[in-house]
């Protein structure tokens, strides 16, 4: 049984700091009620009497704590041995390997969790589990596959208002993918109109003459690229172009 060795009973150590602290405590009690200072002083004993009292009290207090702890260990062992042989062996093994302190209180807690069905003997909560990435292998909508994590305003000038560049992330099964979407002008003399009713959550252009450029970063196969384009076209009526960032010319790479 895993346990922590309890320190043996030590005699009380009389030091000058403890004596000074006792004098300070008595003085503070008198200063707290100055009108009754003399009456309080009459009830206070000298420091030698206090040190003698502590010399008797301190070992007794330690022994009482040891007895109380030993009694708790006995109660915990009785609870443990009340279970069947196979269950008891497994509980003992879990107690030896768990991260809990070697204290009877925590052994009681482990047994209580098991008795109430909160402890799985085959998969205790402190056992590390393999992380499973959150994937969407067969999404039906763009919102199911990708989540927006960023938004910036780009562009703008005398003839245009700023457009929104959005950053999405998702995992179709091959690894995390980042999408950067931006609305681009077909005609340079056109301007953006930006209400908030677009399904891709991008700057929606309510009239023709614009297209959505989607740049993909990450491990993206041809099938995933085609799926992204299909989901984007279902979410927006404007022309959609999906490209890998590694295939873009340096001057076209989005920040």
MIDOSE-1310 file (N, C-alpha, C; in nm, 2 decimals, decimal comma, always signed):
residues 255
xxxx	+0,08/-0,12/+0,00/+0,00/+0,00/+0,00/+0,09/+0,13/+0,00; +0,06/+0,22/-0,09/+0,14/+0,34/-0,10/+0,11/+0,43/+0,02; +0,21/+0,48/+0,09/+0,18/+0,57/+0,20/+0,30/+0,66/+0,21; +0,28/+0,77/+0,29/+0,39/+0,86/+0,32/+0,42/+0,85/+0,47
xxxx	+0,55/+0,84/+0,49/+0,60/+0,83/+0,63/+0,56/+0,95/+0,71; +0,49/+0,93/+0,82/+0,46/+1,04/+0,91/+0,57/+1,07/+1,00; +0,61/+1,20/+1,02/+0,73/+1,23/+1,10/+0,70/+1,19/+1,25; +0,81/+1,15/+1,31/+0,79/+1,10/+1,45/+0,77/+1,22/+1,54
xxxx	+0,72/+1,19/+1,66/+0,69/+1,30/+1,76/+0,81/+1,37/+1,80; +0,82/+1,50/+1,78/+0,93/+1,58/+1,82/+0,90/+1,66/+1,94; +1,00/+1,68/+2,03/+0,97/+1,77/+2,14/+0,96/+1,92/+2,09; +0,90/+2,00/+2,18/+0,88/+2,14/+2,14/+1,02/+2,21/+2,15
xxxx	+1,04/+2,30/+2,05/+1,17/+2,37/+2,04/+1,15/+2,51/+2,09; +1,20/+2,54/+2,20/+1,19/+2,68/+2,26/+1,30/+2,77/+2,20; +1,25/+2,87/+2,13/+1,35/+2,97/+2,07/+1,32/+3,11/+2,11; +1,41/+3,20/+2,09/+1,40/+3,34/+2,12/+1,29/+3,40/+2,04
xxxx	+1,27/+3,36/+1,91/+1,17/+3,42/+1,83/+1,03/+3,38/+1,88; +1,01/+3,26/+1,92/+0,88/+3,22/+1,98/+0,85/+3,30/+2,10; +0,95/+3,33/+2,19/+0,93/+3,41/+2,31/+0,89/+3,55/+2,27; +0,96/+3,60/+2,17/+0,93/+3,74/+2,13/+0,79/+3,75/+2,07
xxxx	+0,75/+3,65/+1,99/+0,62/+3,65/+1,93/+0,51/+3,64/+2,04; +0,54/+3,57/+2,15/+0,45/+3,56/+2,26/+0,43/+3,69/+2,33; +0,54/+3,76/+2,36/+0,54/+3,89/+2,42/+0,46/+3,99/+2,33; +0,49/+3,98/+2,20/+0,42/+4,07/+2,11/+0,27/+4,05/+2,11
xxxx	+0,23/+3,92/+2,11/+0,09/+3,89/+2,11/+0,02/+3,94/+2,24; +0,08/+3,93/+2,35/+0,02/+3,98/+2,48/+0,01/+4,13/+2,47; +0,11/+4,20/+2,42/+0,11/+4,34/+2,41/+0,00/+4,39/+2,32; -0,02/+4,33/+2,21/-0,13/+4,36/+2,11/-0,26/+4,34/+2,18
xxxx	-0,28/+4,24/+2,26/-0,41/+4,22/+2,32/-0,44/+4,34/+2,42; -0,34/+4,38/+2,49/-0,36/+4,49/+2,58/-0,38/+4,62/+2,51; -0,31/+4,65/+2,40/-0,33/+4,77/+2,33/-0,46/+4,78/+2,25; -0,52/+4,66/+2,22/-0,65/+4,66/+2,15/-0,76/+4,72/+2,24
xxxx	-0,75/+4,70/+2,37/-0,85/+4,75/+2,47/-0,77/+4,83/+2,58; -0,73/+4,95/+2,55/-0,65/+5,02/+2,64/-0,71/+5,05/+2,78; -0,85/+5,07/+2,78/-0,92/+5,09/+2,91/-0,91/+4,97/+3,00; -0,90/+4,85/+2,94/-0,89/+4,73/+3,02/-0,76/+4,67/+3,02
xxxx	-0,65/+4,75/+2,99/-0,52/+4,69/+2,98/-0,47/+4,62/+3,11; -0,50/+4,69/+3,22/-0,46/+4,63/+3,35/-0,53/+4,50/+3,38; -0,66/+4,49/+3,35/-0,73/+4,37/+3,37/-0,69/+4,26/+3,28; -0,65/+4,29/+3,16/-0,60/+4,19/+3,07/-0,47/+4,14/+3,11
xxxx	-0,38/+4,23/+3,16/-0,25/+4,20/+3,20/-0,25/+4,10/+3,32; -0,36/+4,11/+3,41/-0,37/+4,03/+3,52/-0,40/+3,88/+3,48; -0,46/+3,87/+3,37/-0,50/+3,73/+3,32/-0,39/+3,67/+3,24; -0,29/+3,74/+3,21/-0,18/+3,69/+3,12/-0,07/+3,63/+3,21
xxxx	-0,02/+3,51/+3,16/+0,09/+3,45/+3,24/+0,23/+3,48/+3,17; +0,33/+3,45/+3,24/+0,47/+3,49/+3,19/+0,51/+3,39/+3,08; +0,62/+3,42/+3,01/+0,66/+3,35/+2,90/+0,71/+3,21/+2,94; +0,78/+3,20/+3,06/+0,83/+3,07/+3,10/+0,71/+2,97/+3,12
xxxx	+0,60/+3,02/+3,18/+0,49/+2,93/+3,19/+0,43/+2,89/+3,06; +0,43/+2,98/+2,96/+0,38/+2,95/+2,83/+0,46/+2,85/+2,76; +0,60/+2,86/+2,77/+0,69/+2,76/+2,71/+0,67/+2,63/+2,77; +0,65/+2,62/+2,90/+0,63/+2,49/+2,97/+0,50/+2,43/+2,92
xxxx	+0,40/+2,51/+2,91/+0,27/+2,46/+2,86/+0,28/+2,40/+2,72; +0,35/+2,47/+2,63/+0,37/+2,42/+2,50/+0,46/+2,30/+2,49; +0,55/+2,29/+2,58/+0,64/+2,17/+2,59/+0,56/+2,04/+2,61; +0,44/+2,06/+2,69/+0,36/+1,94/+2,72/+0,26/+1,93/+2,60
xxxx	+0,20/+2,04/+2,55/+0,09/+2,03/+2,45/+0,14/+1,98/+2,32; +0,26/+2,03/+2,28/+0,31/+2,00/+2,14/+0,33/+1,85/+2,11; +0,39/+1,77/+2,19/+0,40/+1,62/+2,17/+0,26/+1,56/+2,17; +0,18/+1,60/+2,26/+0,04/+1,54/+2,27/-0,04/+1,57/+2,14
xxxx	-0,02/+1,69/+2,09/-0,09/+1,73/+1,96/-0,04/+1,65/+1,85; +0,09/+1,63/+1,84/+0,14/+1,55/+1,73/+0,10/+1,40/+1,74; +0,09/+1,35/+1,86/+0,05/+1,21/+1,88/-0,10/+1,20/+1,84; -0,18/+1,29/+1,88/-0,32/+1,29/+1,84/-0,34/+1,29/+1,69
xxxx	-0,26/+1,37/+1,62/-0,26/+1,37/+1,48/-0,22/+1,24/+1,41; -0,12/+1,18/+1,47/-0,08/+1,05/+1,42/-0,19/+0,94/+1,44; -0,25/+0,95/+1,56/-0,35/+0,85/+1,59/-0,47/+0,87/+1,50; -0,51/+1,00/+1,47/-0,62/+1,03/+1,39/-0,59/+0,98/+1,24
xxxx	-0,47/+1,00/+1,20/-0,43/+0,96/+1,06/-0,43/+0,81/+1,05; -0,38/+0,74/+1,15/-0,38/+0,59/+1,15/-0,52/+0,53/+1,15; -0,61/+0,60/+1,22/-0,75/+0,55/+1,22/-0,81/+0,57/+1,09; -0,78/+0,68/+1,02/-0,83/+0,70/+0,88/-0,78/+0,59/+0,79
xxxx	-0,65/+0,56/+0,80/-0,59/+0,45/+0,72/-0,66/+0,32/+0,74; -0,69/+0,29/+0,87/-0,76/+0,17/+0,89/-0,90/+0,17/+0,83; -0,97/+0,28/+0,84/-1,11/+0,29/+0,79/-1,10/+0,27/+0,63; -1,00/+0,33/+0,57/-0,99/+0,32/+0,43/-0,95/+0,18/+0,38
xxxx	-0,87/+0,11/+0,46/-0,84/-0,03/+0,42/-0,96/-0,12/+0,44; -1,04/-0,09/+0,54/-1,16/-0,17/+0,56/-1,25/-0,15/+0,44; -1,26/-0,03/+0,39/-1,35/-0,01/+0,27/-1,29/-0,08/+0,15; -1,15/-0,07/+0,14/-1,09/-0,13/+0,02/-1,11/-0,29/+0,02
xxxx	-1,09/-0,35/+0,14/-1,10/-0,50/+0,14/-1,24/-0,54/+0,14; -1,34/-0,45/+0,15/-1,48/-0,49/+0,13/-1,52/-0,52/-0,01; -1,43/-0,49/-0,10/-1,46/-0,52/-0,24/-1,40/-0,66/-0,28; -1,45/-0,72/-0,39/-1,41/-0,85/-0,43/-1,26/-0,85/-0,46
xxxx	-1,20/-0,97/-0,47/-1,06/-0,99/-0,49/-1,01/-0,92/-0,62; -1,08/-0,94/-0,73/-1,03/-0,88/-0,86/-1,04/-0,73/-0,85; -1,16/-0,68/-0,80/-1,18/-0,53/-0,79/-1,08/-0,47/-0,69; -1,06/-0,54/-0,58/-0,96/-0,49/-0,48/-0,82/-0,48/-0,54
xxxx	-0,78/-0,58/-0,61/-0,65/-0,58/-0,67/-0,63/-0,46/-0,77; -0,74/-0,44/-0,85/-0,73/-0,33/-0,95/-0,73/-0,19/-0,87; -0,81/-0,18/-0,77/-0,82/-0,05/-0,69/-0,68/-0,03/-0,63; -0,62/-0,13/-0,58/-0,49/-0,12/-0,51/-0,39/-0,07/-0,62
xxxx	-0,39/-0,13/-0,74/-0,30/-0,09/-0,84/-0,32/+0,06/-0,88; -0,45/+0,10/-0,89/-0,48/+0,24/-0,93/-0,43/+0,33/-0,82; -0,44/+0,29/-0,69/-0,40/+0,38/-0,58/-0,25/+0,39/-0,58; -0,18/+0,29/-0,62/-0,03/+0,30/-0,63/+0,02/+0,38/-0,74
xxxx	-0,06/+0,40/-0,85/-0,01/+0,47/-0,97/-0,08/+0,60/-0,98; -0,18/+0,64/-0,90/-0,25/+0,76/-0,92/-0,17/+0,88/-0,87; -0,20/+1,00/-0,92/-0,12/+1,12/-0,88/-0,16/+1,18/-0,75; -0,26/+1,12/-0,67/-0,31/+1,17/-0,55/-0,20/+1,16/-0,44
xxxx	-0,20/+1,26/-0,35/-0,11/+1,25/-0,23/-0,13/+1,12/-0,15; -0,03/+1,07/-0,09/-0,04/+0,95/-0,01/-0,10/+0,98/+0,12; -0,23/+1,00/+0,12/-0,31/+1,04/+0,24/-0,44/+0,97/+0,24; -0,48/+0,92/+0,36/-0,61/+0,84/+0,36/-0,73/+0,92/+0,31
xxxx	-0,73/+1,05/+0,32/-0,84/+1,12/+0,27/-0,86/+1,10/+0,12; -0,75/+1,09/+0,04/-0,75/+1,07/-0,10/-0,78/+0,93/-0,14; -0,74/+0,83/-0,05/-0,78/+0,70/-0,07/-0,94/+0,68/-0,05; -0,99/+0,75/+0,05/-1,14/+0,75/+0,06/-1,20/+0,81/-0,06
xxxx	-1,14/+0,92/-0,12/-1,20/+0,98/-0,23/-1,20/+0,88/-0,35; -1,09/+0,81/-0,37/-1,08/+0,72/-0,48/-1,19/+0,61/-0,47; -1,21/+0,56/-0,35/-1,31/+0,45/-0,33/-1,45/+0,50/-0,34; -1,47/+0,63/-0,30/-1,60/+0,69/-0,31/-1,64/+0,71/-0,46
xxxx	-1,54/+0,75/-0,54/-1,56/+0,77/-0,68/-1,60/+0,64/-0,75; -1,53/+0,53/-0,71/-1,56/+0,40/-0,76/-1,70/+0,35/-0,72; -1,73/+0,37/-0,60/-1,86/+0,32/-0,54/-1,98/+0,40/-0,61; -1,96/+0,52/-0,65/-2,06/+0,60/-0,71/-2,06/+0,60/-0,86
xxxx	-1,97/+0,52/-0,92/-1,97/+0,50/-1,06/-1,90/+0,61/-1,14; -1,82/+0,69/-1,07/-1,74/+0,80/-1,13/-1,60/+0,76/-1,17; -1,56/+0,64/-1,14/-1,42/+0,59/-1,17/-1,43/+0,47/-1,25; -1,37/+0,47/-1,37/-1,36/+0,36/-1,46/-1,23/+0,29/-1,43
xxxx	-1,24/+0,16/-1,39/-1,12/+0,09/-1,36/-1,03/+0,07/-1,48; -1,08/+0,06/-1,60/-1,00/+0,04/-1,72/-0,94/+0,17/-1,77; -1,01/+0,28/-1,74/-0,96/+0,41/-1,80/-0,98/+0,52/-1,69; -0,89/+0,52/-1,59/-0,89/+0,62/-1,49/-0,87/+0,76/-1,55
xxxx	-0,92/+0,87/-1,48/-0,91/+1,00/-1,54/-0,77/+1,05/-1,55; -0,67/+1,00/-1,48/-0,53/+1,05/-1,49/-0,45/+0,98/-1,59; -0,51/+0,88/-1,66/-0,44/+0,82/-1,77/-0,44/+0,90/-1,89; -0,33/+0,93/-1,95/-0,32/+1,02/-2,07/-0,40/+0,95/-2,19
xxxx	-0,47/+1,03/-2,26/-0,55/+0,98/-2,37/-0,50/+1,04/-2,50; -0,50/+0,97/-2,61/-0,46/+1,02/-2,74/-0,56/+1,12/-2,78; -0,51/+1,24/-2,83/-0,59/+1,35/-2,87/-0,64/+1,31/-3,01; -0,77/+1,33/-3,03/-0,84/+1,31/-3,16/-0,87/+1,44/-3,22
xxxx	-0,81/+1,47/-3,34/-0,84/+1,60/-3,40/-0,98/+1,61/-3,44; -1,03/+1,73/-3,43/-1,17/+1,76/-3,47/-1,18/+1,77/-3,62; -1,24/+1,67/-3,69/-1,25/+1,67/-3,83/-1,39/+1,68/-3,88; -1,40/+1,72/-4,01/-1,53/+1,72/-4,08/-1,51/+1,65/-4,21
xxxx	-1,50/+1,52/-4,22/-1,46/+1,45/-4,35/-1,57/+1,46/-4,46; -1,70/+1,47/-4,42/-1,80/+1,48/-4,52/-1,90/+1,59/-4,49; -1,85/+1,72/-4,50/-1,94/+1,83/-4,47/-2,04/+1,85/-4,58; -2,16/+1,90/-4,53/-2,26/+1,93/-4,63/-2,27/+2,08/-4,66
xxxx	-2,22/+2,16/-4,57/-2,22/+2,31/-4,59/-2,08/+2,36/-4,55; -2,05/+2,48/-4,60/-1,93/+2,55/-4,58/-1,91/+2,57/-4,43; -2,02/+2,61/-4,36/-2,01/+2,64/-4,21/-1,98/+2,51/-4,13; -2,01/+2,40/-4,18/-1,98/+2,27/-4,11/-1,83/+2,24/-4,12
xxxx	-1,77/+2,28/-4,23/-1,63/+2,24/-4,25/-1,53/+2,34/-4,19; -1,57/+2,47/-4,20/-1,47/+2,57/-4,16/-1,53/+2,67/-4,06; -1,45/+2,72/-3,98/-1,49/+2,82/-3,88/-1,40/+2,95/-3,89; -1,47/+3,06/-3,89/-1,40/+3,19/-3,90/-1,32/+3,22/-3,78
xxxx	-1,19/+3,25/-3,80/-1,10/+3,28/-3,69/-1,04/+3,42/-3,70; -1,06/+3,49/-3,81/-1,00/+3,62/-3,83/-1,07/+3,71/-3,93; -1,05/+3,84/-3,92/-1,12/+3,93/-4,01/-1,03/+4,06/-4,02; -1,01/+4,10/-4,14/-0,93/+4,23/-4,16/-1,00/+4,31/-4,27
xxxx	-0,98/+4,44/-4,27/-1,02/+4,52/-4,38/-0,90/+4,56/-4,47; -0,92/+4,53/-4,60/-0,81/+4,56/-4,69/-0,87/+4,64/-4,81; -0,78/+4,70/-4,88/-0,82/+4,78/-5,00/-0,87/+4,92/-4,95; -0,96/+4,98/-5,03/-1,01/+5,11/-5,00/-0,93/+5,21/-5,08
xxxx	-0,99/+5,33/-5,10/-0,92/+5,43/-5,18/-1,03/+5,53/-5,22; -0,99/+5,62/-5,32/-1,08/+5,73/-5,36/-1,21/+5,67/-5,43; -1,19/+5,55/-5,50/-1,31/+5,50/-5,57/-1,36/+5,37/-5,51; -1,30/+5,32/-5,41/-1,35/+5,20/-5,34/-1,36/+5,21/-5,19
xxxx	-1,44/+5,13/-5,13/-1,45/+5,12/-4,99/-1,38/+4,99/-4,95; -1,33/+4,98/-4,82/-1,25/+4,87/-4,78/-1,34/+4,74/-4,79; -1,27/+4,63/-4,83/-1,33/+4,50/-4,84/-1,28/+4,42/-4,72; -1,36/+4,31/-4,68/-1,32/+4,23/-4,57/-1,24/+4,10/-4,62
xxxx	-1,13/+4,08/-4,56/-1,05/+3,96/-4,58/-1,07/+3,87/-4,46; -1,12/+3,75/-4,48/-1,15/+3,66/-4,37/-1,06/+3,54/-4,37; -1,03/+3,49/-4,25/-0,95/+3,37/-4,23/-1,04/+3,26/-4,17; -1,04/+3,15/-4,23/-1,12/+3,03/-4,18/-1,02/+2,92/-4,15
xxxx	-1,06/+2,83/-4,06/-0,98/+2,71/-4,04/-1,07/+2,59/-4,03; -1,02/+2,47/-4,07/-1,10/+2,35/-4,06/-1,01/+2,23/-4,09; -1,06/+2,11/-4,07/-0,99/+1,99/-4,10/-1,08/+1,89/-4,17; -1,05/+1,86/-4,29/-1,13/+1,77/-4,37/-1,09/+1,62/-4,35
xxxx	-0,99/+1,60/-4,27/-0,94/+1,46/-4,25/-0,79/+1,45/-4,27; -0,73/+1,53/-4,35/-0,59/+1,52/-4,38/-0,50/+1,61/-4,30; -0,56/+1,70/-4,22/-0,48/+1,80/-4,14/-0,55/+1,93/-4,14; -0,51/+2,02/-4,06/-0,57/+2,15/-4,05/-0,54/+2,23/-4,18
xxxx	-0,65/+2,30/-4,22/-0,64/+2,38/-4,34/-0,69/+2,53/-4,31; -0,62/+2,62/-4,36/-0,65/+2,76/-4,34/-0,70/+2,82/-4,48; -0,81/+2,89/-4,48/-0,86/+2,96/-4,60/-0,86/+3,11/-4,58; -0,80/+3,18/-4,67/-0,81/+3,32/-4,68/-0,90/+3,36/-4,79
xxxx	-1,01/+3,43/-4,76/-1,11/+3,47/-4,86/-1,11/+3,62/-4,88; -1,12/+3,67/-5,00/-1,12/+3,81/-5,03/-1,21/+3,83/-5,15; -1,29/+3,94/-5,15/-1,37/+3,98/-5,26/-1,29/+4,07/-5,35; -1,28/+4,03/-5,48/-1,20/+4,11/-5,57/-1,29/+4,17/-5,68
xxxx	-1,24/+4,28/-5,73/-1,32/+4,35/-5,84/-1,28/+4,30/-5,98; -1,38/+4,28/-6,06/-1,35/+4,25/-6,20/-1,32/+4,37/-6,28; -1,40/+4,48/-6,26/-1,37/+4,61/-6,32/-1,31/+4,70/-6,22; -1,20/+4,76/-6,25/-1,13/+4,85/-6,15/-1,21/+4,97/-6,11
xxxx	-1,31/+5,02/-6,19/-1,38/+5,13/-6,15/-1,50/+5,10/-6,07; -1,53/+4,98/-6,04/-1,64/+4,94/-5,95/-1,60/+4,97/-5,80; -1,71/+4,97/-5,72/-1,68/+4,99/-5,58/-1,76/+4,88/-5,50; -1,71/+4,86/-5,37/-1,77/+4,76/-5,29/-1,90/+4,81/-5,21
xxxx	-1,99/+4,72/-5,20/-2,11/+4,76/-5,11/-2,12/+4,65/-5,01; -2,11/+4,68/-4,88/-2,09/+4,58/-4,77/-2,20/+4,57/-4,67; -2,31/+4,51/-4,70/-2,41/+4,47/-4,60/-2,36/+4,35/-4,53; -2,44/+4,30/-4,43/-2,39/+4,18/-4,35/-2,47/+4,06/-4,37
xxxx	-2,52/+4,03/-4,49/-2,61/+3,92/-4,51/-2,54/+3,81/-4,60; -2,41/+3,80/-4,60/-2,35/+3,70/-4,69/-2,33/+3,57/-4,61; -2,35/+3,46/-4,68/-2,34/+3,33/-4,61/-2,20/+3,29/-4,58; -2,10/+3,34/-4,66/-1,96/+3,32/-4,63/-1,91/+3,41/-4,53
xxxx	-1,99/+3,50/-4,48/-1,95/+3,61/-4,38/-1,84/+3,70/-4,44; -1,84/+3,72/-4,56/-1,74/+3,81/-4,63/-1,82/+3,94/-4,66; -1,74/+4,04/-4,71/-1,81/+4,16/-4,76/-1,89/+4,13/-4,88; -2,02/+4,13/-4,86/-2,11/+4,09/-4,97/-2,13/+4,20/-5,07
xxxx	-2,12/+4,17/-5,19/-2,13/+4,27/-5,30/-2,27/+4,24/-5,36; -2,36/+4,33/-5,35/-2,50/+4,30/-5,40/-2,52/+4,31/-5,55; -2,42/+4,34/-5,62/-2,44/+4,35/-5,77/-2,32/+4,28/-5,84; -2,34/+4,26/-5,97/-2,24/+4,18/-6,04/-2,11/+4,26/-6,05
xxxx	-2,00/+4,19/-6,10/-1,88/+4,25/-6,12/-1,77/+4,22/-6,02; -1,80/+4,12/-5,93/-1,70/+4,08/-5,83/-1,69/+3,93/-5,82; -1,58/+3,89/-5,77/-1,56/+3,74/-5,75/-1,49/+3,72/-5,62; -1,50/+3,60/-5,57/-1,44/+3,57/-5,44/-1,32/+3,48/-5,46
xxxx	-1,20/+3,53/-5,41/-1,08/+3,46/-5,42/-1,05/+3,39/-5,29; -1,03/+3,26/-5,29/-1,01/+3,17/-5,17/-0,87/+3,11/-5,19; -0,78/+3,14/-5,10/-0,65/+3,09/-5,10/-0,63/+2,98/-4,99; -0,59/+2,87/-5,02/-0,58/+2,75/-4,92/-0,44/+2,73/-4,88
xxxx	-0,42/+2,72/-4,75/-0,29/+2,69/-4,69/-0,30/+2,56/-4,61; -0,21/+2,47/-4,62/-0,21/+2,35/-4,55/-0,21/+2,23/-4,64; -0,21/+2,11/-4,58/-0,21/+1,99/-4,66/-0,35/+1,96/-4,72; -0,36/+2,00/-4,85/-0,49/+1,99/-4,92/-0,47/+1,91/-5,05
xxxx	-0,55/+1,80/-5,06/-0,54/+1,72/-5,18/-0,63/+1,78/-5,29; -0,62/+1,72/-5,41/-0,71/+1,77/-5,52/-0,85/+1,75/-5,48; -0,89/+1,64/-5,42/-1,02/+1,61/-5,38/-1,07/+1,71/-5,28; -0,99/+1,75/-5,18/-1,03/+1,85/-5,08/-1,04/+1,98/-5,15
xxxx	-0,96/+2,01/-5,24/-0,97/+2,14/-5,31/-1,10/+2,15/-5,39; -1,14/+2,04/-5,45/-1,26/+2,04/-5,52/-1,38/+2,05/-5,43; -1,37/+1,99/-5,31/-1,48/+1,99/-5,21/-1,49/+2,14/-5,16; -1,38/+2,20/-5,13/-1,39/+2,34/-5,08/-1,45/+2,43/-5,18
xxxx	-1,42/+2,41/-5,31/-1,48/+2,50/-5,41/-1,63/+2,47/-5,42; -1,67/+2,34/-5,41/-1,81/+2,31/-5,42/-1,89/+2,37/-5,30; -1,83/+2,36/-5,18/-1,90/+2,42/-5,07/-1,91/+2,57/-5,08; -1,80/+2,63/-5,13/-1,80/+2,78/-5,14/-1,91/+2,82/-5,24
xxxx	-1,92/+2,75/-5,35/-2,01/+2,79/-5,46/-2,16/+2,77/-5,41; -2,18/+2,67/-5,32/-2,31/+2,65/-5,27/-2,35/+2,76/-5,17; -2,25/+2,82/-5,11/-2,27/+2,92/-5,01/-2,28/+3,06/-5,07; -2,24/+3,08/-5,19/-2,23/+3,22/-5,25/-2,26/+3,21/-5,40
xxxx	-2,34/+3,30/-5,45/-2,38/+3,30/-5,59/-2,27/+3,36/-5,68; -2,18/+3,43/-5,62/-2,08/+3,50/-5,70/-1,97/+3,40/-5,76; -1,90/+3,44/-5,86/-1,79/+3,35/-5,90/-1,69/+3,32/-5,79; -1,65/+3,19/-5,78/-1,55/+3,15/-5,68/-1,43/+3,09/-5,75
xxxx	-1,32/+3,13/-5,69/-1,19/+3,07/-5,74/-1,11/+3,02/-5,62; -1,08/+2,90/-5,62/-1,00/+2,83/-5,50/-0,87/+2,80/-5,55; -0,76/+2,84/-5,48/-0,62/+2,82/-5,52/-0,54/+2,78/-5,40; -0,44/+2,71/-5,42/-0,34/+2,68/-5,32/-0,24/+2,80/-5,31
xxxx	-0,20/+2,83/-5,19/-0,11/+2,94/-5,17/+0,03/+2,91/-5,24; +0,07/+2,78/-5,24/+0,20/+2,75/-5,30/+0,19/+2,77/-5,45; +0,08/+2,77/-5,51/+0,07/+2,79/-5,66/+0,06/+2,93/-5,70; +0,05/+3,03/-5,61/+0,03/+3,17/-5,64/+0,17/+3,23/-5,68
xxxx	+0,17/+3,33/-5,77/+0,29/+3,41/-5,79/+0,32/+3,49/-5,66; +0,44/+3,52/-5,64/+0,48/+3,60/-5,52/+0,40/+3,73/-5,51; +0,37/+3,79/-5,61/+0,30/+3,92/-5,60/+0,15/+3,90/-5,57; +0,10/+3,78/-5,58/-0,04/+3,76/-5,55/-0,07/+3,69/-5,41
xxx	+0,04/+3,65/-5,35/+0,02/+3,58/-5,22/-0,04/+3,68/-5,12; -0,15/+3,64/-5,06/-0,22/+3,72/-4,96/-0,14/+3,72/-4,83; -0,14/+3,83/-4,75/-0,06/+3,83/-4,63/-0,12/+3,74/-4,52
